């Protein structure tokens, strides 16, 4: 198994004699580290720039509903802390049934610790602030991993860390899905996995890894699963290429892994049980909706929409898809050339090559698609049943995020290889006896001084190649759109006399994954002080399968269809009777309609069902307490 000391000499073939001096040198505070972290913070602010223009009135243009959901999650964290309620479940959405927060992308590992700030700043500000910070933090831990454990050049680590934190796929998910940019623990987890085989330290390494894994479960389980799969491939690739070292350290590695798994299980046993067995839990998604979503082959060489070289119109050709690769052809070309030139240099490069190949193939999905067209050629996922546990919830295209991480590491190693060209022999890594014994072919690092001097021209060429490949991928500020502010009746607390304890406020339209985006925000922006029916979440249907949003009741279906048609149907006594039954089920005390593009037709519909409303402040109000009992 991999035994990774602080210089990763087992992966880079560095001389063990250089380990201790390198360790001491790198422990000293470095101005380069501060500059790198400062640059990442500025880049995080830049990416979120459009939000800061009007942070309380803008949401993501691409995923406005997701944006509002995560604002609601920050409010949920604050509400749970303020009222000392179980954060794994909430009845403030989808009343009266509630939402299993562990079975959703609840981001509890972030929203709970940041609850005091959310109470102080509000969920809108907290969302924008955290999004930029998460991008910068992921780049920062990536930089730490690379600079301390894999490359010598701080510039190389900076480039690699920047790509790990701001790759096109990560920026794509930053449009409303901060859980997929919250990857700051993943580099630390990878390093700890690789260090499990350290002699005499398996307990400590196992405990640290277990704590990190447990915490990551409360941030994003899907990214943890992808990281676990990547670590599995790394360990297997190492074992194949270093069988003797693997046998020597297997016992220590497995002992540390057992400690890590045991601690993680102890820390997360109840939340995981709650996720799969608690109220509003579910088994798989209806129809395996994610299973067929693979990566288009053309997407690999296409510039992402939210980069300087990207064109939003390209989505019409390839089709709307998650942009988890979208590297652009220069980066793909550089990656191929770098792998060809460096694959014989170190074990780390060979492992990166294996990661790229394995996860590229796996991300294709059940059918190969080319430029938006399904070719009819079977992909790897066509041989995998979508009924398997975990597999049924996986989206093949997201496996490409492992490819993006491997490309970020490859960029750092490519820059570092250029950095070493032309350096004096005394500053070159010495050739270990192990390499000589294995008759490993010499590389440029093994060249005598005159040859090294003649290769100094390779350094600027290497730097230029990396720069030309990554600069077109520099992110643009995330696009944002204006959204109507919530009614003054809501923000000023005018609703309070109408909503006693144990009852709900029914906004029109009722929040769902398609309709009612503004009304879902009413709950978030008031600190979830009143519960609402419906919402945007995943919960069980009548068969126990996961579906998006609450199962529609007849009245909510009538509201949505009226909005879509722009005209009300002929209402019957059965419609009115069903409306009262639905309001009783929702435990409603008041129905509220604020400013809305379909306000006129919705007011006519609800009036036909419940009678004439009152105009209170800037909303229409139907007090239904006497009607529903």
N, C-alpha and C positions, 0 to 999 in steps of 0.2 A: 504494500500500500504506500501511497505517497507519504514521505516524511519531509515536511517543509519547514526548514529552519528560517530565521529571519532574512536570509538572502535567497531563498528558494534555490539553493545550490543543487538540490536533487533534480530540479526541472531545467536548470539553465546550464548545467555542467560547469559551474564556477568552481574555482579552487577553494576547498574548505579553509585553507590558510588565510583567505581573505575575509572570512565571515566576520570575525570579531572586530577588526578595524572598521569594516563597513558598518557594522551594527553601532559602534560608538560614534562614528561620524554622522550617521543618520538620526541619532537621537538628539542631536543638537538642534535647537530652534533654527529654522532656515527662513530667510526672507522670501525665498522662492515659494515656500509653502503658503505663506501669508498672501503673496501676490496671486497665487493660483486660486486660493479660496475666495479672495476678493473679486477676482474675475468671474468666478462661478456665480457669486451673489449678484453681481451687476447683470450678468446674462439672465439670471432668474427674474430679476426686476424687469429687464427688457422684454422678455417673453410675455410677461403679464401686463405690459404697458397699457394696452387698450382697456383693461379692466379699471386701472387706477384713474383713468380720465373721468369715470363716474362709477365708482365701485358699488354704489347702492342701486344703480339703475341699469346695469349691463350684465348680460349672461353670455355664455358661449354661443356663437353663431352656428356652430356645427352640432353641438349636443346640449341645447338649452335645458332639456328635461333632466339630463344627468347633472348638469351644473346645479339646478335647483334641488335635486335630490341630495347632493353632497352639502349644500348649504343647510338643508334640513338635518343632515347627520351631525353637523357641528352643533346645531341647536339641540339635537337629541342628547349629545354628550353633556352639554351644559345643563339641560333639564334633569338628566339622571343624577348628576353630581349635586345639583341644588336641592333636589327633592329626595336624595338618597334612595333612588329606585333602582331595580335590577336593570342594568344597561343591555342585557341580552334580549330583552323583550320590551315592546312598547305598545300601548293602546292609544297613542296620540295620533296615529294614522291607521286607516282601515278599521275604524271603530265600527262595531264593538269587538271584532275578532282580534285585531292587533297584528303586529308584524314580528316575526322571529328575526332579530337583528343578527344573530350568528349565521343564519341561513341567507344573509344578504351581504353586500359589500359595505359593511357598516363602519369600517375604519376606526374601530373602538380604541386601538392602540394609539391613535392620534387624538381623537375627539375628546376622550376622557382626560388625558393629561393637560390638554389645552383648554379645558372647560373654563377656567378662570378668565383666560384671555377672551374667549367667546362671549362670556357674560359682559366683559368690559367693552369690547369692540363691536360685537354683533357678528352673526354668521356670515354676512356678505364680505365684510373686511377680512374676517378670519380665513375665509375660503381663498381669496386672492393672495393674502399674505402667506398662507401655508403652501399654496401651489408653487410659488416661486422659490420658497425655502426648500421644499422637497426636491425640486430639480437640482438646486445648488448642492444640497446635502448628498444626494446620490453621486453627483460628479465628485464631491469632496472625498467620500469614502472610496470611490473608484481610484482617485488620485493617490490616496494613502496606500491602498493595496498595491498599486503598480509601482510607486516610488519606493516603498519599503520592501517589497517582496519580489519584484520581477525585472525592473529596468533600472539603469544607472542614471540616465538623463532625466532631470526634473521636467524638462520641456516635453520629453516623450510621455512621461506620466500625465502631464497636463493635457496633452492632446487626447490620450486614451481616456482619461477621466471625463473630459468634456463630452466625448462621444458616448460614454456610458450614461451620462446624465441628460444629454440633450440630443440623442440620436433621433432620426426622423420618426421612428416608431413610438418613442417616448413622447415626443412633442405632439404626435397625433393623439395620444391618449390624454395629454394635458388639456385637450378640448373637452373638459367636463368630467374626466375620470382621474382624479388625483390619486386614487389607490394604485394605479399602474405607473405613476411616476415616483411613488414612495418606496424606492428601492435601495435606500441608504444602508439597510442592514445586510443586503445580499452579498456585497463584496466581503463583509466581515464573516458571514456564514461560510463562504467558499474558502477563505483562508483558514478558518477553524477546522473545516472538514479535512483540508490537506495537512493540517498539523496534528491530526489525531494519532499518527504513528510515532510521534516524538517519544523517545524513551524516557520513562520516569515522569511524564507529564500528562498521561492519558486521563487522569481524574480531572485535573484542572481544565484541560482542553475540552473534555466531555461536558463538564458543568457549564462552561462558557457557551459552547455550541448549543446545549439544551436550552439555556436561557434565551439566546438569540432566536432560536427556532420558535420557542413559545411566544415570544413577543411578535415575531413576524406573522404568526397565525392571526393575530388581532389587527394586522395591517392589510395583508392580502394573501390569502391562502393559495390562490392560483399562481402567483409569482413564486411562492415558496415551493410549490410542486414543480414548476419549471426549473428552479434552481436545484432541487433534489435530483431531477432527471439529468441535468447537466453534470452534477457532481458524480452521479453514477457512471456516466460515460467517461468522465475524466479518470476515475479510479480504474475502470476496466481498461482504458487505453494505456494507463500507466502500468497495470499488471501485465499486459501483453508485451510491453516493451522492456520492462524491468522485472521479470519473473523472480529472479533471485532476491532482489531487494523486497519484493512483495511478500514472499514467503517469510522473510526475516522479520518483517514488521506487522504481519497480518494479525497476530494475537493482540498486540498493543492497540492497533487501529480498531479492531472489533470491540475491545474492552472500552475504549473511549466512546465509540459509537453507541454501545449499550448504555453507558452513563448518560450520554446526550439524549437518547431516546427515552430513557426512564424519567429523567428530569422534565423533559418536554411533556411527557404523558401526565405526570403528576400535576404540572401547572395548568394543563389545558383539558384534563379529562372531563370535568363537568361542562365547560363551554362546548366542547365537541359533542358530548352526549346531548346537550340541549339543542345543538344545531340540527341533529338528525332525529331526535326523539321528543323535543320540546314542543310546546304549542305552536301551530302554524308552520311546522316543519314539512318537508316534502321529499320525495324520492325521484331524482332526475327531473329533467325538463320535458314538458309535453312535446312529443314528436322529435326529440333529440335535435332541437333547432340549431345547435352549435356544431354538430358533428360534421356537416357538409361544408363548413366554411374554411376553405383552404386558401393558400397564397397563390396568386396568379404569377406565372413565370416572368411575365413582362414587368411585373411590379418590382422585381429585384433591380432592374437597370433603369427604372423610372425615377425622376426627381420627385420627392414628396411635395404635397400641396403646400405645406406651411414652411417651406424653405425658400431661400432667395431664388434658386433656380427652378422652383416648382411652378406648375401651372394648374390652377383649380379645374380647368376644363378637361384635364387628362382623366379625371374620374368618370367622365361620360364615356370614355373609350374602354377603360379597364373595368369600369363598374364601381359602384360604391362598395368599398371594402375597408377594413382596418389597414392602415399603412404601416405595418409592422416591419417591413424591409424598406422598400423604396429608397435604395441607396444611391441611385444614379449610376450611369455606366462608368464614370471615371473611378469611383470607389470600388466597384466590382472588378474592374481591370487591374487596379493597384493591388487588391487583395489576392487575385490569382497570381500576379507576378511576384508579390512578396512571399507567398507560400512556396512557390517554386524555388525562389532563391534562398529562403531561410529554413525550409523544412528539415534540411540535414544539419542545421547548426545546433539545435537544442531540442530537448524533449518537449519543452513547453510549446514550441512551434508546431510540433507534430500533434500534440494533443489539441491545440487550437484548430488545426486542420481537420481532425476527426470531428470535433464539435460542429464546425461549419458544415461539413458534408452530411453528418447524421441528421442535424436539425433542419437543414435546408430541405432534405428529402422528406422528412416527417411533416414539415409545415405545408406540403403541397395539398394534403387532404385526400379524400377518397377518389377524386377525379382530377386529372391534370387540366388546368385552364391556361389558355394562352391568349393574351390581349382581350380578355373578357369573354372568350368563347370556350365552352367545355369541349375538349378534344375527343372525348370518349375513351381516352387512355386511362386505365385504372391507376390510382395513386395508392400509397401505402395504407391509408386509412380505410380503403375498401375491403381490406382483409381483417379489420378490427371491428368487433361487434360494438354497436353503440349502446348495448345494454350492460356493459361492464361497469362496475363501480368506478367512479372518478372519470373514466373515459367518456361516459355519457354527458358529462358537464364540460368537457374540454373543447376548445375551439382550436383546430389544427393550426390556423394561421398564427396564433399567438406563440407557437413553438418557435417562430421566426425571431422572437425577442431574444432567445438564446443566441441565435446567429448574430444579431446586432451586438450583443455583449461580447461575443468572441471576436467580432470584427474590431470592436473598440480595443481589445487587448492586442490584436494583431497590429493595429495602427501604432500603438505604443512601442511594440517590439520592432516594427519597421523603422520608426524614428530613431529608436535606440541603436539599431544596427548601423544606421547612417552616422549617428553620433560617434560611434567607435571607429569609423574609417579614418585612417591617417593618424591615429593617436600613437604616441611613442609606445614601444614594446613594453616598457616598464609599467605603463598604465593600462595595458591590455590584460584581460583575464588569462592566467596561465593554464596550460592544458593539463587536466587532471590525469593521474596515472590510469584511472579507470577508462578514460577515452582511449588512451594509447593501447591499453590491454585489449579493448574491444575493436581495435583497428578502425576507429571511426575516421572517415576521410577528413583531411584538413580543411578548414574554412579560412575566410579572410582574417578571422581573429588569430589564427595560428601563423600568419605570415611574418617573415622577418622584417626588420625595420625598413629596408629599401623598398620592398614591395608595398608595405603599408603606406609609405610616403607617396608612392606612385598612385595610390588609390584615394588620395585626399579629395579628388574631384567627385567621388561618390557621395560625400557628405552633402554638399549643396544640392546635388541631383536628388538624393533621397528626401531631403527636406522639401524641395519644390514639388516632388511627386505627391507627398502626403498633403501638402497645402492645397494643391490643385484638386485633389480628390475630396477634401472635406469642406473647403470654403463654399462651394455651391450649396452645401447642406446647412449653412448657417441659418438658424431659425428666424422666422419673422415673428413679430408680436402676434399672439393668438387673436384671431378675429372675434369681435364681440358685437352683440346687437343690443339695442335699447329695449327695455321692457317697461311696461306701465307700472307705476308705483302702486302699492297696495292702497286700498281705500283708507281715508282718514278715520272712518268708523272703526276699522280694524286696528290701526296703529295707535289711535288715541284711547283705545279701550272702551269705545261705545258699545261693544258687544257684551260687556260684562253683565249688565242687568238681565240679559236674555239667556245666558248660559249658566245655569246653576251647576253645582258639582254633580258629576255622574251623567251629565247630558252632553250632547255634541252640537256643534255649529255645522250646518250643511251648506257649503259654498256651492254656487251655481256658476259654471258647470262643476260637477263633482270631480275632484282630481283623479287622473288616470295616467297611464303611460302614453296616451295619445292626446287627450283633452285635459284642460284644467291646469296647465302649467302655472299661471299666475296665482290660482287659488291654493295650490300646494304651498306656495311661498308665504301665504298669509300665516300659516301655522309656524313656519320657520322664523319669520320676522317678528312674531309676538312671543318667541321663546316657548312655543308649543303649549301655551297656557290653555288652549281649548283643543279637544280632539276633533278630528274630521273623519268622515267616511271615505272610502276609496283611497287612492294614493298611487305612488310609483314605487314598486317593490316586487319581489318574487315571493309568492305564497302558493299554497296547495289548491288544486281544484277538487272536484268531488271524488276523483280517483286517487288523490294523493300525489299527483304529478305537479311539478312546479310550473306556474304560469305567471306572466307579467301582469301585475295589478290585481285588484279584487275582482272576483266574479261579478259580472254586471247583474244588477237587479233590474226589474222591468222599468222602474222610473229612471234610473241612470241611462239605460238603453234608449228610452224615449227622449231624454235630454240630448244625448249624443246624435241621434238620428235627426232631430229637429235642427240642430246646429249644422249638420252636413247638408240638409235640404234647403235651409234658409226659410222654412215655412212650417207652421204647426199642422199636424194632422187633425182629423175630426176626433175630438175627445169624447169618450164614453164614460158612463158611470163606473165601468170596470177599471178604467184608467185612474179615476179619482180614488176608488177604493184601494187599488194597488199602491197608489202614492202614499196613502195614509199607512198602509201596512209596512211599506219600505221605511217610512219615517220612524215608525215604532221600532223596527229592527235596528235602525241606526241610533236609536235613543235620542232623537233630534229634539231640540227645543226651539230652534230658529233656523230659517232658511234665508240666505243672504245672496243678493245679486249686485255686484259692483259694475263699474264701467267695463264693457266688453264689446268686441266687434259685432257680436250677435245679441247685444243687450236687448234690443226691441223684441225680437222673436222669442227670446228666452223669458222675458217678463210676461209676454202674452201667454206662453205655455204654462208657466208656473201659476199665473193668475187663474187660468182655466182649470188647473188641478186643485189649487188651495184657496182660491178667492183673492180679493184685492189686497195688495201690499200697502205698507206704510213707507213713506220716504223719510229716512232717518239719516241725517248728515249727507253723505254722498253715496248711499246705497239704498236698494229696495229691500225691505225686511218683511218676512212672513213669520209672525210669532205663532208657532204651531203647538205650544204646550197644551192648550185647551183641546186641540184637535186630536192629539195622539195620546193624551192622558198622562 
